[in-house]
């Protein structure tokens, strides 16, 4: 599984990428939407974990742009201070909407659920 992590908090996203790596997940990270788009132009990802509130372009808008590059990309939205409106938008567009700080096991379970659902019944790709 290949994951793109996007959060403007460098220490958080770097540590998260490292912790996912220890669990066998290939994770790249970006600290801005622009950097995330550059990575997505060069590498195919299964899942993008997007911070909803970032300077400039937030996670909801970034998700739309990433899907233009990679239509099958799944999204998990993270927020530390989301509103009900953000939750409704994120839940409608993504496969999960989680509140920071999110535990690594919760994130791993979320990935497993998303990948299993994408592969169809029995976890096999159609």
C-alpha positions in Angstrom: 0.0 0.0 0.0 1.3 3.5 -0.9 0.0 6.4 1.2 0.4 10.2 0.7 0.2 12.2 4.0 -0.5 15.9 3.7 -0.4 18.1 6.8 1.2 21.6 7.3 2.6 20.4 10.7 6.0 19.1 9.6 6.9 17.2 12.8 3.6 15.5 12.9 3.5 14.4 9.3 7.1 13.3 9.3 6.6 11.2 12.5 3.4 9.7 11.1 5.2 8.6 7.9 8.0 7.0 10.0 5.5 5.2 12.2 3.6 3.9 9.2 6.9 2.8 7.6 7.5 0.6 10.7 4.2 -1.1 9.9 5.1 -1.8 6.3 3.2 1.1 4.8 5.1 3.1 2.1 4.3 6.6 3.1 5.4 9.9 1.5 4.5 13.2 3.0 4.0 16.8 2.0 3.6 19.9 4.1 1.6 21.8 1.5 -1.0 21.2 -1.1 1.4 22.2 -3.9 4.0 19.7 -2.7 1.4 17.0 -2.5 0.3 17.7 -6.1 4.0 17.4 -7.2 4.3 14.0 -5.5 1.0 12.8 -6.9 2.2 13.7 -10.4 5.2 11.4 -9.9 3.9 8.6 -7.8 0.6 6.5 -7.7 -1.0 6.4 -4.3 -3.7 4.1 -2.9 -4.8 6.5 -0.1 -4.2 10.2 0.7 -4.5 11.3 4.3 -5.4 15.0 4.1 -5.4 17.7 6.8 -8.7 19.6 6.3 -7.3 23.0 7.5 -4.1 24.1 5.9 -2.8 27.5 4.8 -3.7 28.2 1.1 -5.5 25.1 -0.2 -7.2 22.9 2.4 -7.7 19.2 2.3 -11.1 19.2 0.7 -10.0 21.3 -2.3 -6.8 19.3 -2.5 -8.8 16.1 -2.7 -10.5 17.3 -5.8 -7.2 18.1 -7.5 -5.6 14.9 -6.5 -8.6 12.9 -7.9 -8.1 14.7 -11.2 -4.6 13.2 -11.3 -5.5 9.8 -9.7 -9.2 9.0 -10.1 -9.0 5.9 -7.9 -7.3 7.6 -5.0 -9.1 7.1 -1.7 -9.1 9.9 0.9 -8.9 10.0 4.7 -9.5 13.5 6.1 -7.9 14.6 9.4 -8.8 17.6 11.4 -7.9 19.1 14.8 -10.7 21.6 14.8 -13.3 20.8 12.2 -16.8 22.2 12.1 -20.0 20.3 11.4 -19.9 21.7 7.9 -16.4 20.4 7.4 -17.4 17.0 8.8 -20.3 16.7 6.4 -18.2 17.7 3.4 -15.3 15.4 4.4 -17.5 12.5 5.2 -19.3 12.8 1.8 -16.1 13.0 -0.2 -13.8 10.7 1.7 -13.7 7.2 3.0 -13.0 8.4 6.6 -13.0 11.6 8.6 -10.8 11.4 11.7 -10.0 13.8 14.5 -6.4 14.6 15.4 -4.6 13.3 17.3 -5.4 10.0 15.7 -3.9 6.8 17.0 -1.7 4.8 14.6 -3.8 1.7 15.1 -7.0 3.6 14.2 -5.3 4.8 11.1 -4.1 1.3 10.2 -7.6 -0.1 10.7 -9.0 2.6 8.5 -6.5 1.8 5.8 -7.4 -1.9 6.0 -11.1 -1.1 5.7 -10.6 1.2 2.8 -8.4 -1.2 0.9 -10.7 -4.1 1.6 -13.8 -2.1 0.4 -11.9 -1.1 -2.8 -11.0 -4.7 -3.5 -14.6 -5.9 -3.3 -16.0 -8.9 -1.5 -13.4 -11.2 0.0 -10.7 -8.5 -0.3 -10.0 -9.4 -4.0 -9.8 -6.8 -6.7 -12.7 -7.2 -9.2 
